[in-house]
Amino acid sequence: MNASKQSLRPKSQLLWQIFGSALSALVGWFTLNAFIFIWAFIARSEHHSNPPIPNEWLVGPAFVAMYSAAFVFATWLVALVPLYLLVPLRSSLWRWPICTICGALSGALIMFAFYGPKSPDRSSTVTIIFASISGGVTCLFAALTFERFHHASPKSGVETVGEA
């Protein structure tokens, strides 16, 4: 890498770690919505409304994206930030297979608790699966980037790429 290129990092190590956890939640949320948009695009070929509604396949996933943001970022704030800051770097929970499984189970359990065991909603199973994917991807990204966000040198407000 060229040493003249600089990446901006906050002066505080704590803010850098919180940024890393927020980035993990964002990656999980984006993955969830990418799956939903692809699924909606494929499903639109099977659904034909008369008369056709323009961009019908886009409205539902856009609503789900906004709705899912509340779940993903509330979970990030309540669960992932404290875990990200308090679980030691050498803990086996940060091994990517273990962390990914824990995230997938957490995502599924959160949505299962939301729907309850006898949900009349037909889409609850699909929603639980999507939440599991989102939780797994969030924790996979967090585990793979954990060291980067915990070993940043907060000595100055700007740090060169080669120093990390």
N, C-alpha and C positions, 0 to 999 in steps of 0.2 A: 504494500500500500504506500501511497505517497504521504510522507510525513507532513506535508503542508495542508493536507485535508484535515479538517478538525470536526469532531463530533461534539455537540453541546451536551453537557451533563449538568444537572443541578449541583449546587455546592454541597447539599446535604446528602449523605449516604442513605438516610431514611427515605427521602423523596425519590431517589433513584430506585430503591427497592420497591416502593409503592408503584412507581411507574412500570417496573417489570411485571408486577402482579396485575396491574390494569391492562397492560399489553396482552398478557395471557388470557384475561377475560375477553378482551376484544377479539382475539384470534378465535376463541371458542364460539363467541357470538357470531362472528363472520362465517365460520364453517357451518354452523347451524343454519343460517339464512341462505348460504350457498346451496346446501342440500334442499332446502324448501323451495327456492326459486327453480332449481333444476327439476325437482319433482312436479311442481306446478306447470312448468313448461311442457314436460312430457305428458302430464295428465290432460292438458288442454286439448291435445290431439284426439282424445277419447270423448271429450265433452263438446257437444255442439248445441249452442243455444240459438233459438230462433226468435227474433232476429239476432244476429251476432253482436256481441258487446265488445267494442274495441278495448284492448288491454285488460280484458277480464281476468286473465291469468296473473296479471301483475298486482292487482288490488289486494287480493287475499294475502299473498306473501308479504306485501308491504305492511299490511296491518299486523301480521304475525311478527315481523321484524321489530316493530315498535313495541308490541306486547311482550315479546321475548326479552327485549332489552331490560325490562323491569325485573324479570326473574334472574337473568344472568348477572346484571350489575348489582342487584341486591345481594345475591349469593356471594359475589366478589367482595362486597363491602363487609358482610357479616362473617364470612367463613374464610375466603382465600387470603385476604390481607392479613388477618391475625396468624394464619398458618404460615404464610409466606415469610412473615417477620419473626415468628417464634420457633419454628421447627429448625433445628440446627442443620448446618450444611452437610455434616457427615451422617445424618439420619438415613436409614434405609428407605424411608418414605420418599426421598428425592430420587431414587432409582427410577428411571422412566417407566419400566413395566409396572412397578408397584403403584406409582403415582397415577398412571393412566387408568389402571383398574379402579383405584380409589375414586378418581374423578368421575368415571363412567357410572359406578355404583351410586355415588352421591347425586349425580344429575338424575338418575332414574328414581332414586328414593325421594328426592325433593318433589318431582312431578307426581309420583305415586301418592305421596302424602297430600298433595294439592287436590288430586282427583278422588282419593279414597279408594278402598278396596272394591267397592261395588258401584263404579261409575256408570251412569246411563249414557255418557258421552261415547259415541263410537270411535272417535279419533283419539281417545285417551291412550291406547296402546302405541299408536304412531307417535304421539307427543312424548310419551315416556322414552321411546327409542331415540327420538331426536334429542331429548334432554341428556340421555346417556352419551350420545355421540359428542354433544357440546361439552359436557363435563369431562369426558375423556380427552378431547383435543385440548381443552383449557389446561388440564393438568399435565398432559404430554409436553405442551409448549413451555409451561412453567418449569418442569423438571429439566428439560433440555437447555433452558436459558438461565436457570437459577444461579449458577456460578458467575455468569457474566454480570448479573445485577447485584450480586453480593460482594464481588471483589473489585468494584469500581473504586478508583482512587479519588476521594473527594477533596484533594489538596487545593484545587483551583476550580473556578467556575467553568473553564474550558479545558478540555483534555484532548490530546491528539489521539488519533486512531491507534498508533503504534504503542501507546502506553498501556492499553488494556491488555 
